[in-house]
């Protein structure tokens, strides 16, 4: 079992955390995020350290909320300080990304039509300067960045025979041999 809840969260310079009842707000150079806490969880700020506590340390459900809340607050602090980034690459002849506006991305991935996805508020999508088949999804909310990257990848997941599709940069796709391997390579 993880003991992540024991560790204090260290606030970097320029990041402030305000507690207002059960609502916490984290402000930093990249932006502002807020979270509503569960009834059994409380957050205390002591100098540049943040401690998360619960009312009953013997209750298993409360211990789960303890670790979850600590992880969420740590992600918020990291997001407003540095931000999060996911990179996707597209592989296939004729496959391409098109960033049509600040709120829309168009994918050409072998379908009879182009797939348009709306970029959520708080997320920015940019094309790579060197590689035209790579896009970067950035934002301060880790959950939102990961969700949108997964949504884009789900449009055309990489297939195992030729490797075509949308994948994370550095993702390993296990390849299969196909029919010719069974026939002896004729």
N, C-alpha and C positions, 0 to 999 in steps of 0.2 A: 504494500500500500504506500502511496506517495505521502510524503510529509512536507509538501510544498508550502502548506499554510504556516509552517514555523518561521520561514524566512521573511524578514522585513523587506519592504519595497523601498529602495533608495530613490529619492527624487533628484533628478539631475538639475543643474543650474538652469534657471529660466522656466521651470515647471512648477506650478502651484496646484495643490489639491484642497478643495473646500468641501466641508461636510455640512449639509443643511438637513438635519433630521435623518431621513433614510435616503436622501438624494446626495450623491457626490458629484462634483464637477472638477475636471482636470483641465487646466489651461496651460498651453505651452506655445513655443514659437510657430508650430505648424497649424494650430487650431485649438478647438475646445470640444471635449466629449463629456457626456454625463451618463450616470447609471443610477437606477433605483435599486436599493438593497433589499434583501429578504428581511423579514421581521426579526429573525434570530441572529442576524449578522450585524456587527458594528465595526466601523473603521475609525482608528485613532491616528492623528498626525502628531508626531513628536520630533520637532526639529525638521530634519530632512529625511526622516524615516516614517513609513506608514505601516501600521500594524493592523491586521484583521483579526477579530475575535468573534466568538459565538457565545450564546448563553449557557448551553449545556454540552460539555466536551465528551460526554458519554453517549450521546445520541448519534447514531450512524448517519442519519439524514442531515443533521446539522453539520457534522464533520464534512460531508460531501459539499454542502453549501460553502463551508469555510474555505476549502481548497479552490472551488470554482470562483468564488468572489475574489480571492487573492490573485488568481490567474487573470481574471478580467480586468482588475485594477492595474496589474502590472502591464498588461497589453495596452491599456489606455495611456499609461505614463510613457511607454515606449513609442506609441503612435504619435502623441503630440510633440514628443521630443525629436524623433527621427523619421517616423512614418514607416509604412510597409510597402513592399514592392513584389509583384509576381510578374514573371516574364513568360510569354507564350510564343512558340514558333509554329509555323504552318509549313507542312511538307507535302508536295504534290504538284504535278504539272497543271498550271492554270489556277492553283489555289492562291488566294491573296486576301489580305486585310485591307479595308479602306476606312479611314476615319473621316466620315462625311461631315461631322460637326462636333461640337464639344459635348453633345448629348446623344450621338448616334454613331454606331460602328456597323459597317456592312461587310459580310463575309461571302466570298466566292469559294465554295468548297465542293464543287462537282455536282451540285443539285441542278435542276432545271431552272431554278430561281436563285436570287441572291437572298441571303438571310440577314435581316436587320435586327440589331439588338440595341436597346436603349441603355445608355450608360447611366448608372445610378448617381444621384447627387452625392458629392463627397468623394467620388472616385474620378481620377483622370487617366486617360489612355493616350499614350504617345507611341509613335513609330520609332524604331531603333534608327540611329543616325547612320550606321554602317551596313546593317543587314535589313533588307526590305521585307523579309519574311518573319520578323520578330516585332512584337509589341510589348510594351511595359504598362502594367496596370498598377497605379499608385494611389495611396490614400492614407488617412490616419486611423481609420477603423479596420482592424485586422480581419474581423468577421466579414465585413462588406467587401473588402479587397479579395479575400479568398473565395467568397460566394460568387462574385462576378467572374473571376478567373475560371472557376469550375463551370459556370454557365456557358462561357465562351468555348471552353474545351469540350463540353457536352454536345455542341452543335455537330462536330465531326471528330469523334475520338480516334486516336491512331489505330489502324487495323494491323494485324500481326503478319500479313503476307508481304505487302510492299512497304509498310510503314507510313502510308499516307494518312494525313489528318492533322489535328491540332494537338500539340503536346506542350508540357512545361519545358522550359530550357533546362537541359541536363537530365530529363526524364529518360529512363531506359525502357524501351519497348521490346518485349521478347518476340522474336521473329519465328515464324513457322516455315517449314520447307515447301508445303503445297503439294499438288497432285504429282508433279514430275518426280519427286523423291520416291514415291511408292512404285512407280513404273520402272525404275532403274535409270532414269535420266535420258530417255529417248527424245 
